[in-house]
Every structure is written in C-alpha cells, then in structure tokens.
Amino acid sequence: MNEFARIRRLHPSADEHLLRALQADFEAQLAAHQDGLSGYIAQLDQTLSNVLQLSPQRGVLAEDLDAEVDRLYRDHVEPPRYRGAAAEAANTPTGIRTRITQVFRSAGILRRVERRFPVDAFTYPGDPLRLDYSYRRNGTRGFVQALALGRDPVQAKVLAYTAERIRAKLEKTEFAAVTETRPLPDNERHQFVVRLLGDQGIELVPVAGLEGFVSRLTSTIQ
C-alpha cells in the first residue's frame, strides 16, 4: 500500500505490524459496541485526543455506502496525487473496485454479492485481508478481487496464497482478479502476475472485459 511506503519513508522505525493490525482491532471493537456506538466514539475521542483528534460527526447520504467510504478515504486519508489524478485513480484498486461495483449494480446483482469477505477463517486468525467481492452460484463459491497490474506485485502473491488456502477448505471455488488493463506481453511484471495467477487458476479480467465477465454470472448467481 502506498500509505505504508510513505510511513516507511517518514518514520523508518514505525511498528508496521501494529499499524496493519489496527483495522482488525477497530472492526472488532466496533462490532462489540454496536449497542453503544456513540459512547464508544466519545471514549475514543477522550483517550486518543493527545495523538489523534476525531473530526465532528456529519450525516452522509449515499446510494452505495461502500463507494462513499472509498471516497472519504481518498479525500481524507490517501496520499495526495499531483498529476493526472483522475486517470491515476482509475488505475488503483479503489478505482477498479468502483468500476466493479458499477457493473454489478447495472447487472442487477450487487445485492446478491457479499463485499469485503474476511479470509481469516481460511488462513490464520488475525489475517486482516478481505476479498473485495464474494458470491454463490451453482454450488460454487466465487471471489472477485481488484488488482492493479501497475502496482506492487506482492498483492498478486497475497491473492494467490489466499486462493490456495481457501481452496484447501472449500470444495468448489472460482477466483477472478480484475485489472486496470490487459497484461502486456513484453512487460515482465505483467507476465509474472499472469503466470502466478494462472498457476492458482485465478481468471484475469481486465476492466474493459468486465461486462462480459459479469454477464456470465448474472443468470446463475444466487
């Protein structure tokens, strides 16, 4: 993630393992305080005020809550972009996820898709990874993940490992990685990802072919 690369540059001694674990910890705390969420937020404001100040709460109207959360993240958390921001955003995992959501919604299957699927039951407890989309069709569990070919290929390795672990526990599965572009035959990084995903039976779907991929699911997805 770009955010962690930035942290490593600014604070080389930062505890990256702790920072990566914060998401899972916050999600567990939020789930445990569903009946008293306002009190929990007030407690956070008091205990974190020396190092982190929470902004005032504001209501948000959104047709797609996950897309709105992604927008808030881009606006307030993601490192700023100075050149070609719109084009670059479309080539990021967030931009790819936005497009996948749009196509799922247009096909009328978004409500039948589970988003941010936790994988720790298939890997190890505490694994913070969540696959972007999961669905069921014809007795098969399917997974779709946004994957930017132009970014660090480590994410492709994480996906390949995760697919292998899930397949070890689920009899019928299918995986697809949606990329911002078609892999170039003369790009070594692209071809590394193609071979890596191919070895795990993960279908690579460029955004340009996303509608065709989704059309195959529409009549069978449950």
DRENLUM-664422 format. One record per atom (N, C-alpha, C): residue in three letters; x, y, z. Coordinates in steps of 0.1 Angstrom, whole numbers, plus 2048, in hexadecimal, padded with zeros to 3 digits. Atoms other than C-alpha are relative to their C-alpha. Example, Ala and Ser with C-alpha at 12.3 -4.5 7.8 and 13.67 -1.06 7.14 Angstrom:
% residues 2
ALA8097F4800ALA87B7D384EALA80980C800SER7F77F5800SER8897F5847SER7F880B808
END
This chain:
% residues 222
MET8087F4800MET800800800MET80980C800ASN7F97F4801ASN80C8237F8ASN80180680EGLU8007FA7F3GLU80382E81BGLU80C7FB809PHE7F58067F8PHE81C81682BPHE80E8037FAALA7F37FB806ALA83781F812ALA80380E805ARG7FE7F27FBARG83284381DARG80480080FILE7FC8017F2ILE834839842ILE80E7FC801ARG7F38057FFARG85482683CARG80A80B7FCARG7F87F5803ARG86384582CARG80180B80BLEU8017F67F6LEU85885D847LEU8047FB80EHIS7FD8067F3HIS85C846865HIS8057F27FFPRO7FB80E802PRO87382985EPRO7FF7F780BSER8018097F5SER87081C881SER7F27FD805ALA80E8037FCALA84A81B882ALA7FD7F2800ASP80480E7FEASP83A7FB88DASP7F57FD7F5GLU80A80280BGLU82A7F186BGLU7F77F5804HIS80880B7FDHIS81D7D0879HIS7F4805809LEU80B7FB7F7LEU8097E3894LEU7F68087F8LEU8097F8809LEU7FC7FC87ALEU7F77F87F8ARG808809808ARG7F07E0864ARG7F57F9808ALA80A8077F7ALA7DE7D0881ALA7F5809805LEU80A7F77FALEU7CB7EF88ALEU7F27FE7FAGLN80D801806GLN7B07EA870GLN7F77F5806ALA80780C7FBALA7A67C787DALA7FC80380FASP8047FC7F2ASP7A77D58A1ASP7F5809801PHE80B7F6800PHE7917F3899PHE7F37F97FCGLU80C806804GLU7787DD887GLU7FA7F780BALA8058087F5ALA7767C58A4ALA7FA80880BGLN8067F77F6GLN7717E28BCGLN7F38057FCLEU80D7FA805LEU7567F18A7LEU7F57F5801ALA80A80B7FFALA7447CF8A5ALA7FC7FE80EALA8038027F2ALA7467CC8CBALA7F880B806HIS8077F47FBHIS7377EF8D0HIS7F58047F8GLN80B7FC808GLN71B7EE8B8GLN7F4806807ASP80C7FB7F8ASP7017F58D3ASP80480D807GLY7FC7F37FAGLY7158138E0GLY80B8077F8LEU7F67FB808LEU7288208C3LEU80480E803SER7FD7F27FDSER7258458CCSER80980180CGLY7F87FF7F4GLY73483E8EEGLY80E7FB7FDTYR7F2805803TYR75182A8DFTYR80880B7F8ILE7F97F6807ILE7598468C7ILE80480B809ALA7FC7F67F6ALA75885F8E4ALA80C7FC808GLN7F58067F9GLN7708488F6GLN80D8017F8LEU7F47FF809LEU7888478D8LEU80480F800ASP7FC7F2801ASP78786D8D6ASP80780580DGLN7F97FC7F4GLN7918708FAGLN80E7F9802THR7F38087FDTHR7AC8558FBTHR80A8037F5LEU7F77FE80BLEU7BB85E8D9LEU80480F7FDSER8007F1803SER7B98848DBSER80F805800ASN7F27FB7FFASN7DF8878E3ASN8077FD7F3VAL7F980480CVAL7E98768C2VAL7F78017F4LEU80980080CLEU7CA8768ACLEU7F3807804GLN80C7F97FDGLN7AD88E8ABGLN7F57FC7F6LEU80B804809LEU78C88189DLEU7F880D7FBSER8077F5806SER77A899885SER7F17FF805PRO80E8007FCPRO7568A388DPRO7F87F77F7GLN808809807GLN73C88A883GLN7F68077F7ARG8097FA809ARG727892864ARG7F87F57F9GLY808809808GLY70B880852GLY8047FF7F2VAL7FC80280EVAL71187282FVAL7F47F87F9LEU80A807808LEU6F7869815LEU8087F97F4ALA7F980880AALA70484D7FEALA7F77F57FBGLU80780B807GLU6F58357E5GLU8087F3803ASP7F780B7FEASP71381E7EBASP80980380BLEU7F87FD7F4LEU72281F80ELEU80F7FD7FEASP7F2804802ASP74280C804ASP80780A7F7ALA7FA7F6809ALA7488247E7ALA80280D807GLU7FE7F37F9GLU7438427FEGLU80B7FF80AVAL7F58017F7VAL75B834817VAL80D8007F8ASP7F47FF808ASP77582F7FBASP80380F7FCARG7FE7F1803ARG76F8547F1ARG80680780CLEU7FB7F97F4LEU774860815LEU80F7FC802TYR7F28047FETYR79484B817TYR8098077F6ARG7F87F980AARG7A185A7F6ARG80280F804ASP7FF7F27FEASP79987D801ASP80780480DHIS7FB7FC7F3HIS7A587C825HIS80C7F8805VAL7F68097FBVAL7BE85F829VAL80B7FE7F6GLU7F780480BGLU7CE855808GLU80A80C7FEPRO7F67F6803PRO7EF868800PRO7FB8087F4PRO8047F880BPRO7E88867E9PRO8077FC7F3ARG7FB80280EARG7ED8827C3ARG80180D7F9TYR7FE7F2806TYR7FB89F7AFTYR7FF8007F1ARG80080180FARG7FB89378BARG7F67F57FBGLY80980A806GLY7E0882777GLY7F87F980AALA8078077F5ALA7CC87B796ALA7F57F87FCALA80C808804ALA7AC870785ALA8047F37F9ALA7FC80B808ALA7BE85976DALA8077F6809GLU7F98097F7GLU7D484B789GLU7F77F9809ALA80A8067F7ALA7B78457A0ALA7F97F47FAALA80780B807ALA7A682F786ALA8097F47FFASN7F680B801ASN7C681A786ASN8047FA80DTHR7FE8057F3THR7C68147ABTHR7F67F5804PRO80A80A7FBPRO7B57F77BEPRO7F3807803THR80C7F97FCTHR79C8117CBTHR7F88037F3GLY8077FC80CGLY79481D7A8GLY7FA7F37F9ILE80580C806ILE7917F979BILE7F47FB808ARG80C8057F8ARG7797F07B8ARG7F48097FDTHR80B7F8803THR76480E7B0THR7F97FC7F3ARG80680480DARG76080278CARG7F97F2801ILE80680D7FEILE7597DE797ILE7F2802806THR80D7FE7FATHR73D7EB7AETHR7F68067F6GLN8097FA80AGLN72F800792GLN7FA7F57F6VAL80580A809VAL72D7E277BVAL7F77F6807PHE8088097F9PHE71F7CB795PHE7F2806802ARG80D7F97FEARG7047E579CARG7F88007F3SER80780080DSER6FC7E9777SER7FA7F37FCALA80580D803ALA6F87C4774ALA7F57FB80AGLY80B8037F6GLY6E07C3792GLY8047F5809ILE7FC80B7F7ILE6F57AB7A7ILE80880580CLEU7F87FA7F5LEU7067C37BFLEU7FB7FB80EARG8068047F3ARG6EE7B97DBARG8027F2803ARG7FE80E7FDARG6F67957D7ARG80F7FD802VAL7F18017FEVAL71C79B7DBVAL80480580EGLU7FB7FD7F3GLU72D79B7FCGLU80D8087FEARG7F47F8802ARG7487B77FFARG8087FF80DARG7F68007F5ARG7687B7814ARG7FF7F3808PHE80180D7FBPHE76879281APHE80C7FD809PRO7F48037F8PRO77F789838PRO8057F27FDVAL7F980D804VAL79876D831VAL8067F980CASP7F98057F5ASP7A5767854ASP7FC7F2804ALA80480E7FDALA790747857ALA8077F67F7PHE7F980980APHE7A473983APHE80F801801THR7F27FE7FFTHR7C6746841THR8047FE80FTYR7FC8017F2TYR7CF74F865TYR7F880B808PRO8077F67F8PRO7BC762881PRO80880D800GLY7FA7F3800GLY7C478787FGLY8048057F2ASP7FD7FC80EASP7CA787859ASP7F680C7FDPRO8097F4803PRO7BD7AB850PRO7FB8007F2LEU8047FF80ELEU7B87A382BLEU7F17FD7FFARG80E802804ARG7947A681EARG7FF8007F1LEU80280180FLEU78C79B7FALEU7F580A7FDASP8097F5803ASP7797B67E8ASP7F27FB7FETYR80E805803TYR75B7A17DDTYR8007F1800SER80280E7FFSER74D77F7E3SER7F27FD7FCTYR80E803805TYR72F76D7D3TYR7FF7F1800ARG80380E802ARG71F74B7D0ARG7F87FD7F3ARG80880480CARG71373A7B0ARG8037F17FEASN80080E803ASN70B7167A8ASN8097F8809GLY7F88077F6GLY71B7097C8GLY80E804801THR7F27FB800THR73B71C7C2THR80180D807ARG7FE7F37FAARG7497387D7ARG80A8077F8GLY7F87F7809GLY7587547C2GLY80680C807PHE7F97F47FAPHE7707707CBPHE8058097F5VAL7FB7F680AVAL7797907B8VAL80880A808GLN7F77F67FAGLN7967A67C1GLN80680A7F6ALA7FA7F5808ALA7A27C77B3ALA80F7FF802LEU7F18027FFLEU7C77C47AALEU8068097F5ALA7FA7F7809ALA7DB7E079AALA80D7FA7FBLEU7F3806806LEU7F67D2782LEU80C80A802GLY7F57F67FFGLY8097F3785GLY80580280EARG7FB7FE7F2ARG80D7F07AAARG8087F5805ASP7F780A7FAASP8227DA7C1ASP7FA7F27FEPRO80580D803PRO81E7B67B5PRO7FF7F780DVAL8028077F3VAL81F7AB7DAVAL7F17FD802GLN80F8027FEGLN7F97AF7DAGLN7FB7F47F8ALA80380C808ALA7F77957BEALA8047F3808LYS7FB80C7F8LYS80C77D7D4LYS7F77FE80CVAL8098017F5VAL7F57847F1VAL7F37F97FCLEU80D805805LEU7D677C7DCLEU8027F17FCALA7FE80E804ALA7E675C7CEALA8017F780DTYR7FF8087F4TYR7EF7507F1TYR7F27FE807THR80D8017FATHR7CC7587FETHR7F77F77F8ALA808809808ALA7BB7467E1ALA8047F1803GLU7FC80E7FDGLU7D07277E9GLU7FB7FB80DARG8058037F2ARG7C672880EARG7F17FE7FFILE80F802800ILE7A172C806ILE7FD7F47F9ARG80380C808ARG7A17107ECARG8037F4809ALA7FD80C7F7ALA7B06F9807ALA7F57FD809LYS80B8027F7LYS7916FE81BLYS7F28007FALEU80D800808LEU775703801LEU8027F87F4GLU7FE80980BGLU76F6E97E7GLU7FE8067F3LYS8037F980DLYS7616FF7CBLYS80280F802THR7FD7F2800THR7707217C6THR8048057F2GLU7FA7F980CGLU77873A7AAGLU80480E804PHE7FA7F37FCPHE78D7597ACPHE8028087F3ALA7FD7F680BALA791778795ALA80780C806ALA7F97F37FDALA7A9795797ALA7FD80A7F5VAL8047F580AVAL79C7B5786VAL80C80A800THR7F47F7802THR7B97CA778THR7FC80C7F8GLU8027F3807GLU7BB7ED76BGLU8027FF7F1THR7FC80180FTHR7C97E2749THR8027F17FDARG7FC80D804ARG7D07C3735ARG80F7FE802PRO7F28027FEPRO7F27B473EPRO8088017F3LEU7F87FE80CLEU80D7BE725LEU80A7F47FFPRO7F780C802PRO8217A1716PRO80F803802ASP7F27FD7FEASP8427B4718ASP80380780EASN7FE7FA7F3ASN83D7C073CASN8027F580AGLU7FC80B7F7GLU84F7A9754GLU7F77FF80CARG8088007F4ARG83B7B4772ARG7F27FA7FDHIS80D805804HIS81A7AE760HIS8007F17FEGLN7FF80E803GLN82578C754GLN8027F880DPHE7FE8077F3PHE831782777PHE7F27FE807VAL80D8017FAVAL80E78A784VAL7F77F67F8VAL808809808VAL7FD777767VAL8047F1804ARG7FC80D7FDARG81275876EARG7FC7FC80FLEU8038027F2LEU80D75B794LEU7F17FD802LEU80F8027FFLEU7E775E791LEU7FC7F37F9GLY80380C808GLY7E6743776GLY8027F3808ASP7FC80C7F8ASP7F772A78DASP7F57FD80AGLN80A8027F6GLN7DB72F7A6GLN7F28007FAGLY80D801807GLY7BF72E78CGLY7F880D802ILE8077F37FEILE7B6753792ILE7FF8077F3GLU8037F980DGLU7A6763774GLU80480E801LEU7FD7F2800LEU7B478476ALEU7F78077F7VAL80B7F9808VAL79979C75EVAL80480F800PRO7FE7F1801PRO7A37BF751PRO7F3807801VAL80C7F87FEVAL78A7DB759VAL7F98017F2ALA8077FF80DALA7837DD733ALA7F77F47FDGLY80880C802GLY7757BA734GLY7F77FC80CLEU8078037F4LEU7637BD755LEU7F17FD7FDGLU80E802803GLU7407BF746GLU7FD7F27FBGLY80180E805GLY74579E734GLY8017F680BPHE7FE8097F5PHE75278D753PHE7F3800809VAL80C8007F7VAL734799768VAL7F47FA7F9SER80C806807SER71B78F74DSER8007F1801ARG7FF80F7FEARG72776B752ARG7FA7FC80ELEU8048037F2LEU71E76E777LEU7F1803802THR80D7FA7FDTHR6FD780774THR7F47F6802SER80B809800SER6E676376DSER8017F580ATHR7FD80B7F7THR6F674B786THR80380480EILE7FD7FB7F2ILE7007607A4ILE7F47FF809GLN80B8027F7GLN6EB7597C2GLN7FF80C80A
END
